[in-house]
Amino acid sequence: MIQKLKKYQFLFEELVKRDFKKKYKRTVLGMAWSLLSPLLMLLVMRLVFTQFFGATMEHYTTYLFCGNLIFACFSESTGLGMTSLLENADIFSKVNVPKYLFLLSKNIQGLINFGLTLCVFFLFCVLDGITFTWKLILLVYPVCCLILFNIGVGLILSALFMFFRDIQYLWSVFTQLLMYMSAIFYTIDHYSYAVQCLFLANPIYLFIRYFRKIVIDATIPTVWFHLLMAADVVIVLALGCWMYKKYNHKFLYYI
């Protein structure tokens, strides 16, 4: 894959530039929306949920921002990745290029937005009185896992979307449900141990919990927690790669 990326480096760079320019075309604030959008969402969620869930919780703003940050990255990257093949059908139907390049270019766009929002997140942590420790370096692990997980889900969704356009609407409903199941604005401490274990079956919750453990609690998750996160990534990424390899030549018939 790395060799192919080098071979098609120019095309990949142009795809990233095109997607980036297209997103902010004819907008007054341009890239500022990458920061304003999650911040406005955070403000709304804080106003709505503070009285219900965060009245007695220390560092609730940071707690809420952790969840919003991770979920926004997942939602944006997978949403853009889902339509990446169909949007670039004019290219791969005429030129034989690796089709995953289109998905990766969309993920770069989502990664840029995530990086910008992450900088603002750390600023909010300072304002919220969070004490940074050396353990902050370990955030590299969940970030890398999140990126790979988004790519894996994007591969699956973009392949399915070529055959079933209904996926777009089903995914919208699913992500809405997933948001409420990821404990973004509430804590699961009052649930039974069995229910808390069920939350661990949600990969997005794993990423969010890892961030909260490092940033707010300054504690390192257990080894099995790391392995569980890695297993989710490997399974999803492997399934996505398998689907692309299996249906690679069939995509042309469903444009």
N, C-alpha and C positions, 0 to 999 in steps of 0.2 A: 504493500500500500504506500509506503514512504517513497519508493522509487517512482511509482505512478504519480504521486503528488509533485515530485520534482519535475517529472516529464511534462505535466500539465500545470506547472506553477503559474504561468502567465494567465491561463484561463481561470484558474482558481482565484487569483488576485483580482481579475476583472469582475468575476461574479460577486466577490465580497464588496468591491467598490460600487457595483451597480445596485446591489441590494441596499447598501447603506444610503446611497443618494436617493433611491426610490422611496425609502421610508420617510425621509424628512423633506421630500420635495414639496414646495409651496407651503411650508410651515413657517410661521414667524419665529418661533423659538428654536426650531431645529433640534440639535442634539440635547438641548436643555430638557426636552420631554422625556429623555431617558432617565433623568433624575426626578423630574416633577411628577411623572406618572406614579412611581412607587411611593413617593413621599405623600402625595395626595391620598393614595389608598391607605397608607399608614395612618394619616391624620383622621380619615373617616372611621377606620376600624378602632382607633384609640378613643375617639369621641363616643362611639357606639358601645364598645365592649368594656371600657374601663370600669364603669359603675357595676357591671355584672360579674366580671371575672378578675379585674386587676385592682380593685379597691384595697385589698390587703396583700397584694403581691409586690415584693420588692423588685425594682428594675423591670417593671411591666412593659415600658416602652421598648427596651432592648429585647425582651422576651417576644414581644409582638413583631418587632422588626426582623428578628431571626427567621420567624416563620414566613413572613411576607416576602423577605428577600429570596429565600430558597424556592418557595412555591412560584413566585413570579418568574424566576429563571427557568424553572421546569415548564411552566405553562407557555411562556413565550417561545422557547426553543422547540418544543414539541409541536406547537401550533404552526410555527413557520416551517418546520421540517416536514410536516404532513403534506403540504401542497408543493414542496420543492420539486418533485419529479414532474408533476403535471404542468407547473409554471414554466419549466424549461424543456418541454417536449419538443419545441421547435429546434432546439440545439441537438439533443441526442438522437432525434429522428433523422437527422441529416449527417451528423458527425459521430463517429464511434469514439466516445469518451466514457471514462468511468462515471457511472450515474451517481455514485455516492458523493462526488464533488459538489453537486448542487445542495445536498443535505448539509455537508460540512460547511459550506459558505453561509448557510442560514444559521448554523450554530455559532459561527464566528461573530455574527451580528448579535446574537443573544448573549454571547460571552463578553462582548464589549460593553453592552448595557449592564450586565451583571458586575463587571469590574468597576464601572462608574458608581453604581449604587453601593457597592461594597465600601468604597471610600467614604461615602456619606454615612454608611452604617457605623464605621469606626468613629466618625465624628460624633454621632449620636451616643455612642458608648461612653465617650469622654464626658459629654454633657450629662449623661445619666449616672456618672460616678463610678463607672466600671474600672477596675484596676487590671491593667494588662500584665500578663506574665509571659514567660518564654513558651508556654504551652500554646500560645496563639499561632506559632509556626505550624502546629499540627492541623490547622484548618486547611492546609494544602491537600490533605488526604480526602476529606469529604468534598472539597471543590473538584478535585480530579475525578472522583467517583461520580459526582453529579454530572459533570461534562460528558463522561463516557455513557452514563445512564441515559442522558438526554439524546445522545447520538443513537443508542440502541433502540430507544422508543421511537425516535424519528424514522429510523430505517423500517421498523415494523409498520408504523402508521402510513408512511409515504407509499410503501408497497401495497398495503390494503386499500389506500385511497385511489390507486390507479384502477382497481377492480370494483370497488364499492364506494361511490361518492357519499353514501349515507354515513360513512365513518366520521365525516366532519361534524355532523350534528350530534352523533352519539358521543364523540369525544368531548364536545362542549358540555354535555350533560354530565359525563363522567368526571371531568376536571372540577366541575362545580361540587359534585359529591365528594371528590377526593380532598378538596379544600377543607370541608367540614370534618373530614376524618383524619386530618393531619395535625390536630391540636394546635392550630396557629394562634388562636386567641384565647384558648382555655388550657387548663392543666389537667392531666389525667391522674393526678395523685389520689383523688377521692374514689377512683374506680377500684374494683377488686384486682388482685394480682393476675387472674386469668384474663380479664379484659385488657389490662395493661400489656400483657404479652401479645394480644391480638393486634394492638397498635404497631408492634414491631414487624408485623407482616406487611406494613405499608412502607415501602422504600423511602418515600418523601418524608415521612415522619422520622426515619432514621437519620437522614441528612440534617433535618431541623434540630433534632435532639442532640446530635453531635455538636453542632454550632453552639447550642445553649450550654452544653456541658463545659465546653472550652471557654467560652466568653464570659458567661455569667457565674458558673460554679467553679471555674478554674480547675476542673478535674478531667482526667483522661478516661474515656470510655474503656470498657473491658476488651480483652483480646477477641472474645467471641462476638462482640458488637462489631468490631472491625471486620471480622470474617463474614458475618451476616451481610454487611453492607457490600463487601466485595463479591459475595455470591450472587446477590441481586444484580449487580452490574454485569457480571460474567454471563449469567443466564439470559438477560435481556439483549446484551450485545451479540451473543452467539446466535440467538434466535433471529435478530435483525439481519446479521450477515448471511445466515442460511437462507432467509427469504429472498434477499437480493440475488444471491447466487442461483437459487432455484428458478426464480421468475424473471431473471434479467432479460431474456429474449422475448418474454411475453408482454412486457410493458408496452412495446410498440403497437400491439394490437388493440390497446385500450385507450389510446390517446384521444 
